[in-house]
């Protein structure tokens, strides 16, 4: 099971709940069923290198990638969704080992929801801490910019007198 699959929901009797990586999922270049992408196409869509895609597969960050009869990798829309989510995890600063652990938990199934949630909550706490630090840094920069703007206007005023 990948991150983007539907699972039975508990919200309403016949409802389904989707484990959404990012909202809303990006548009796919091809519709489901016609979504066989080569590694070079995935490189173009994602901005990742072919080396990075192969490395993700080798370390277990990507689940098994389908192959053509000639051995060429064939990625799907679900793989693109997963790569988008991995990109978001990278932006959080999550260590690769934690991303791999998360991928392993996804492959193990629904019984790992509590572990996945804890991993994501921990990452969220780290992101919030970094946001606070960046906001403090931004405030310092704003004060300095204002100071130099005021100082520049004062010097301009002195020169025109």
C-alpha positions in Angstrom: 0.0 0.0 0.0 1.3 3.4 -0.8 0.6 6.7 0.9 -2.0 7.7 -1.6 -4.3 4.6 -1.4 -7.8 4.8 0.0 -8.6 3.0 3.2 -11.9 2.4 4.9 -13.0 5.4 6.9 -14.7 5.7 10.2 -16.3 9.1 9.7 -19.6 7.8 8.1 -21.0 4.3 7.4 -20.0 4.3 3.7 -17.3 6.9 3.8 -13.7 6.4 2.6 -10.8 8.4 3.9 -7.7 9.2 1.9 -4.2 9.4 3.3 -3.3 12.6 1.5 0.4 13.5 1.1 -0.3 17.0 0.0 -3.5 18.8 -0.8 -4.6 18.7 -3.6 -2.4 16.1 -5.4 -0.6 17.5 -8.4 -2.0 17.0 -11.8 -0.5 14.1 -13.6 0.9 14.4 -17.1 -1.0 11.2 -18.1 -4.3 9.6 -16.8 -4.1 6.5 -14.7 -3.8 3.4 -16.8 -1.6 5.3 -19.3 0.9 6.4 -16.7 4.1 4.6 -17.6 6.9 7.2 -17.3 10.6 6.6 -18.1 13.2 7.7 -15.7 14.1 10.6 -18.0 10.4 11.8 -18.0 10.4 11.6 -14.2 13.6 13.6 -14.0 11.9 16.3 -16.2 8.7 16.3 -14.1 10.3 16.3 -10.7 13.7 18.0 -11.1 15.4 15.1 -9.4 18.3 13.5 -11.1 18.3 9.9 -12.4 21.0 9.1 -9.9 18.8 10.3 -7.1 15.8 8.3 -8.3 17.9 5.1 -8.5 19.4 5.9 -5.0 15.9 6.3 -3.6 15.0 2.9 -4.9 18.2 1.3 -3.7 17.9 2.6 -0.1 14.2 1.6 0.1 12.7 5.1 0.0 10.8 4.1 -3.1 8.9 0.8 -3.3 9.5 -1.6 -6.1 9.4 0.3 -9.5 7.9 -1.7 -12.3 10.1 -2.6 -15.2 9.4 -3.1 -18.9 10.3 -6.3 -20.7 13.6 -4.7 -21.5 14.3 -3.8 -17.9 13.6 -0.1 -18.2 12.0 1.5 -15.1 8.3 2.4 -15.5 7.1 4.9 -13.0 3.4 5.6 -12.4 1.3 8.5 -11.2 1.4 7.0 -7.7 5.2 7.0 -7.9 5.0 10.7 -8.8 2.7 11.4 -5.9 5.1 9.6 -3.6 8.1 11.6 -4.9 6.1 14.8 -4.3 5.6 13.7 -0.7 9.2 12.8 -0.3 10.1 16.2 -1.6 8.0 17.8 1.1 9.7 15.6 3.7 13.1 16.7 2.4 12.0 20.4 2.8 11.2 19.7 6.4 14.7 18.7 7.0 13.7 15.1 7.9 16.7 12.9 7.9 16.9 10.3 5.1 16.9 7.5 7.6 13.6 8.7 9.0 12.1 9.0 5.5 13.2 5.4 4.8 11.7 4.3 8.1 8.4 6.1 7.1 8.5 4.3 3.7 9.0 1.0 5.5 6.1 1.7 7.8 3.8 2.5 4.8 4.8 -0.8 3.1 4.0 -2.7 6.4 0.4 -1.5 6.2 -2.3 0.1 8.3 -1.2 -1.3 11.5 1.7 1.2 11.5 -0.5 4.3 11.5 0.4 5.2 15.1 4.1 5.0 14.3 3.8 7.0 11.1 1.8 9.6 12.9 4.4 9.9 15.7 7.2 10.3 13.1 5.3 13.0 11.3 4.3 14.8 14.5 8.0 14.8 15.6 8.9 16.3 12.2 6.2 18.8 12.5 7.5 19.9 15.9 11.0 20.3 14.4 9.5 22.4 11.5 7.6 24.6 13.9 10.8 25.2 15.9 12.7 26.1 12.8 9.9 28.5 11.7 10.1 30.3 15.0 13.9 30.6 14.7 13.5 31.9 11.1 10.8 34.4 12.3 13.2 35.7 15.0 16.0 35.9 12.4 13.6 37.8 10.0 12.7 40.3 12.7 16.5 41.0 13.3 16.9 41.5 9.6 13.9 43.8 9.4 15.3 45.9 12.3 18.7 46.2 10.6 17.2 47.1 7.2 15.1 49.8 8.9 18.1 51.1 10.8 20.1 51.4 7.6 17.2 52.9 5.7 16.8 55.5 8.4 20.6 56.1 8.6 20.6 56.5 4.8 17.8 59.1 4.9 19.6 61.0 7.6 22.8 61.3 5.6 20.8 62.3 2.5 19.2 65.1 4.6 22.6 66.3 5.9 24.0 66.5 2.3 21.1 68.6 1.0 21.4 71.3 3.7 
